[in-house]
Amino acid sequence: MIEYIKNYLNLHIQSLNQDLENLSKQMDYLDPASKDFAELDFEYNYTTGQVNACLHIMGVIAEREDSGIDG
């Protein structure tokens, strides 16, 4: 089960990183003072938080595996 979760998280992180790339490209064409830019900036930061949360979970899994802790 843990391998399934690790694989899912890896794929989810890849997808989120693609989303970040697309958001960044959209933001490149907008005025930083515009409402559209602000909305995309919020989404970019929110998505970055999701990536960081997934990476944290992956780190906890790796630590537990390295120390031999089950569950």
VENLIN-V701776 format. One record per pair of residues at least 4 apart in sequence whose C-alpha atoms are under 6 Angstrom apart, sorted by sequence separation. I is the first residue (numbers start at 1). GAP is how many residues later the second one is. D is the distance in Angstrom with one decimal. If there is no record, write none. Layout:
[[I,GAP,D] [I,GAP,D]]
//
This chain:
[[9,4,6.0] [37,4,5.9] [40,4,5.9] [64,4,6.0] [32,5,5.6] [64,5,5.0] [30,7,5.9] [27,10,5.9] [13,38,5.8]]
//
